[in-house]
Amino acid sequence: MNNDVSTLAEWIASSPSTVFFGGAGVSTESGIPDFRGANGFYFQEREIPLETVLSIDFFERHPQAYWEWFHEIYRPVEPNGAHKALASLEAAGRMDAVVTQNIDGLHQRAGSRAVWELHGNWERLVCTGCGMVVPLGEAVAVDGDPVPACPSCASQMRPDIVMYGESLDQGVIEAAVSAIARASTLIVAGTSLVVHPAAGLINYFSGDHLVLMNATPTSADAHADLIVRDPVARTFDQVMAELREKGAI
C-alpha cells in the first residue's frame, strides 16, 4: 500500500467530518468522458460549440436539436469503485456528504444519500409547463418527436440540469457550503477547478486536511495537504481495503 493511500485512509478513519467534492473525473472509470480532459466533451470537434448546445437560449430556440444531441451522448452506465466506496463510507459514518458537479446520478445509484448536485441530474426531467418532475425513463415520446412530452400536461420536458445562462440552485449551494465549511477533511477529486461558481466552493473549507485527487495540476494544489494523481476509483479501492484492514469500517 503506498504512502498516499495510507495517509488518506488514516485521515478518513480519524476525521470527525469528511466531505467529498467531485467532478467529471470521478465518473470516467464508469465510461463517461470527462469535460475538460484530453478526450473530454469540451474539446471534441462539433459543428456547434458545446457551450452553445448546453445553453438555455439554445434549448429554448432549438429544443429538437438539443434533444437530438442529448440522445446521441446519453448512455446508461454503472457506478464505479469510487461511487461505491463513498456510499459505503457514508453508511459506516465516515462520510458526511458528497458535493458533485456531475449530472449522471451515479452517487445516488451507488447508495449515497447526502448528495448535493450543483448542476442537477440528467436522469430527471422537469416539465417546462407545470413543473412536474419525472425520471428520464418515464419520458413520453410523441410520434417520433425527440422532444419528450409531460405525462401530465403534454408540455415540453427538459433535463433537470443547470444549463449555461442559468443560475445554480441557491438551496443546493447553501447546503454544499455548509457541509464544506463544517468538514475537517475535504477530498476534492476529478475536477480541474476551473468551472465557477462551483469550483469556488472549496474556498469555504478551513479544516485540517485538504486532499486533491486529479490527473493534472489544479489552481488549488499549493494549498493541498495531499495530492493524488492516480485514478479516483482505483485509489478509493485501495483506501477501502486499508480501512477494512484497520477495522475502521
Buried (B, 14 or more C-beta within 10 A) or exposed (E): EEEBBBBBBBBBBEBEBBBBBBBBBBBBBBEBBBBBBEEBBBEEEEEEEBEEBBBBEBBBEBBEBBBEBBEEEBEEBEBBBBBBBBBBBBEEEBBBBBBBBBBBBBBBBBBBEBBBBBBBBBBBBBBBBEEBEBEBEEBBEEEEEBBBBBBEEEBBBBBBBBBBEBEBBEEBBEBBBBBBBBBBBBBBBBBBBEBEEBBEBBEBBEBBBBBBBBBEEBEBEEEBBBBBEEBBBBBBBBBBBBBEEEEBB
